[in-house]
C-alpha cells in the first residue's frame, strides 16, 4: 500500500500530492481525467486506474474535489463502500457545515474515520510555512494523522471535534475575501479612471496591513462582547463616506454596484437606530433573516 491517496488533481489537489511526494511519502493519485496525473506520475506518484482502486490503495485518503456532491456520489458507488472500512477520509473540498456533518456521519456508518478541513493557501504555497490548514474531527484521529498533514501546511491547526466547524470558518473567511476582492478591484477601477497605476494602489494598501490586522481583531472583540458604543468611527460617518464613494464611481463612469450594495446595508443599520455605533454594528441587521 502507498502512504496516502489524493483524489482530485486540479491545481490544489495536484499541489497536495506534490507536497506529500516532497515529504518522502508514497502517493497514489486519481482523477476522473487521467491526463491530469501525468506530471505526478513522472514525479513518482502511482496512478490508480479507478476510484475504488484509489481508495483501497492507502490507509489515508485525501479528497480535494470541487465540492461535496461529487465526493458523496463517488464514495457511494458500487465497489467503493466496502473498501472504506478502516480508512481515514480527509475531506478538503469546498462545502458547507451541513454537508461536512452529513458526510462525516455517513463515513462513520461505513467504518471509516473522518476529518474535515479547510485550506487557507494558494496552490503555490502548499507544503510551505505560509500555508494554513484547519482540521476538525476526533482529536485522537487528528493526532494520528498530524505528521502526514503537516507536510501540507506549516500552519496546520486543529480546531476541535465538531465536524462542521472547518467549513464554518472557511465560509466566514470567504465572506471577508469576497468583499476584499471586489472592493480592491473597485478601487483599482477608480485609480484607472483617474490615470493612476493600480499597482501603486496595491502597494499603498499593503502598507496599511498593520492597521487592517488590528481592525480585524478589534471587530472580532466588539462583536463577541456586543460592545458597539465606544466608536472612533460611526455607522453615520461610514454611511456618508460610502454614499460619496458611490457618487464618485458614477462620476467616473464605472460600475457602482458594490458601493451601492454597501450603502444599502449601512442605510438599513441607520434606519434600525444604530447610527452612533461602531461600523461592525451592521452585524445586527445582517443577523436578520
N, C-alpha and C positions, 0 to 999 in steps of 0.2 A: 504494500500500500504506500501511497505517497503521504506526505505530512499534511497537506491541505489541498482542497479543491476550490477553485474560483469559478463561479458560474456568472456569466455575463462579461463580455470583453469589449465594452465600449471604452471610451477614454479613461474613465475612472476604474472600471474593472481590470483593464489591462495594467494600469498603474499599480493596483493592489497585487496582481500576480507578479509583476516585476520586483516589487518590494520584498515579497516572500522569497523569490529566487535570489535576490541580492543578499538576503539574510541566511542563505545556505539551505533553504528548505526545498524538498522535492514537491513539485506543484503539478497537479492535474488541472487542466482548464477545459471549459466547454462553452460554446456559443452557438446559437441557432444558425449563424452564418459561419461555417468552418474557417473561411479565409481569414477571419479576424484572429485566429490562433497562430497564424504562420510565423509571425515575428517572435512570439513567445516560445514556439517550438524550437526555433533556431537558438534561443537563449537557454534551452534546457527543459522547458515545460513539456508535459505529456498531454497530448490532446485526446480526450475521451471521444469515442465515436457516437455516443448518445447520452442523454441526460441521466438515465438510470445508471449507466456505467460511471459517470462523473460522481454521482452520489456515493456509489459503492467504493470508489477508489481511495477515499480518505476518511479518517475519523472526524475531521472538521471540514465543514462545507461553508464557504463564504459566498453569499449571494449578493450581487450588485447589478440588478436589472432596473428597468425604468421605474417600476412601482410594484405594488404587492399583487396586482391582478395576474401578471404572467407567472410570478413566483408560485402563487397558490394553485394556478392551473397546472403547472408542470409537476409540482410535488404530488398532486392528486392523481397523476396518470398511472395507468396500469404498469406494473413492473417497477415502480418507484417507491410506493408507500411501504412495501415490505423491506426496503433497504434502509429506511430511516431509523429503525430501532438501534439505539446505542450511538447514533451520530450526534454531533453538535452542529446545529444550524446557526450561523451568524448572519442575520439579515441586515444588509446595509443599503437596501433600496430606499427610494423616496416613498413616503406614505404618511398616514395619519395615526394618531394614538389608537383609535378604534381598530384600524387594520392590524397594527402591531400586536395588540392584545388578542385579537382573533387568531392570528397566525401562530402566536406563541401557545395558545391553548390547544390549537389543532396539532401542532408538532408534539406537544407533551402527550396528547392522547394516542399518538402513534409511536411512542417510545423514544422520541428524540429530545435532547436538551436544546435549549433555545436561548440565544442572546440577541437583542435588538440594538441597533446602533445608528448613529448619525455622524457623517463625515463633515468636518469643518476644514476643508482644504481644497485647493485646485489639484487636478491630477499630477501636475509637475511637482507638487510639494509632498506627495505621498512618500513615506519612508524617511522623511526628514524631520528635524526638530520643530519646524514651524507648523506641521500638520496636526490637526486636532481630531480626536475620535471619541465620541461619547458612547458608552456602552451601558446597557441596563440588563437586568436579569438576576438569576440566583447568584449570590456572592461566591459560593464555592465553585460554581461553573465558571464564573469570570476568572477566579484565581487560577484555575487550571489552564485557561486559555490566554491569560495575560502575557506570558512570554512570547507567544506567537503573534498576538495582536500588537504588541509593542513594535514589531517590525514595520507596521503600517504607519505609525504616528508617534512622534516624540511626546505629543500632548494627549496621550491616552488617559481618559478619565472614567472611572466607574461612578455612575450616577444613581445607584440604588436598585432595588428589586422590582420596581413597577415597570412592567414591560412597555407601557405606553409612554414613559417619560422621555426617552431619547427623541422620539418623534414630536413630543410636545415642545421640547426645547428647540428642535430643528425648525418646526413651523413658526415658533416665536422669533427665531433668528431670521427666518425668511421674510417675516413681516417687516422687520427693520431693513433688510437688504433690498427688498423690492422698492421701498421708498428711497433708499440710498442710491440705487442705480438710476431710477427715474429722476430723482432730484438732481443728481450730478449731471445727468445728460441734459436736463432742462437748463441748468446753469451754464453748461458748455454751449448750448444753443444761444443763450443770451450773449455770451462772450463772442461767438462767431458773428452774431448780428451787429455787434459793435466793433468788429475788426480786431478783437483780442484773441490771442492764442489759447485754445483750450488746455494745452499742456502747461502753460503758466498758471491757469486756474487750478489744475490738478496739483501742482507744486504748492500753491497757496493753501489749498485745503489740507494737504498732507502735513503742512507745517502747523496746522491747528489741531493735530491729533491729540496732544495732551488735554486741550480744552474739551474735545469730544469725549475722551475717556472719562474725565471727571464728571461731565454732564450725564453720561450713561449711568455711572454709579449713583449720582445724586437722584436721578429719576427713579431708579430702582428702589432706593431707600424711601423716598417720599410716597411713592405708590404703595409700597409694602406697609408703611406706617400710616397711610391715609392722612398725610400732613402736607396740605397744599397752600396753607395760608401765608407762610413767610416767603413771599415771592420777590425775587430780584427782577424778574420779567413776568408780566401777567398775560393772561389769555387776551385781555383787551388790547394790549400793546402788540402782541404777536399777530392777532387777527388783523389789526390795521396794517401791519407790515406785509402780511400775506396778500391782503387786498391790493396793496401797491405793487407787489410782485406780479399779480395777475394783470394789472393795468400796464405795467412796463412790458410784459410779454405781448400784450395786444398791440402796444405802440410799436414794438419791434417787428411785428408781423410773424411771430412764432406761435405755435400752439400754446394755449393757456389751460389745457385740460388738467394738468397736475396742480397748478396753483388754485384753480377753481375748485377742484376736489378738496384740497386742504382748507381753503377758505370756508367751504361749506361745513366742514367738521368744526372749525373754530366758531363759526356762527351758531351752530347748534349748542356749543358749550356756553356761549354768551346768552343765548335765549334761555338756557336752563339755570342761569343765575351764577355762573362761575367766572365772571369777567375779571374779578380781582384775584383769582387764584393762579397758581403755577401753570405753565403750559401743559405739564403732564396730567393736569386735571381733566383733559379731554378724555381720559380713560373712562370717566363717569358716563359719558354719552356713548362711548364705544362698547361698554358693557351691555347696553340695551339691545334687546333682540329686535 
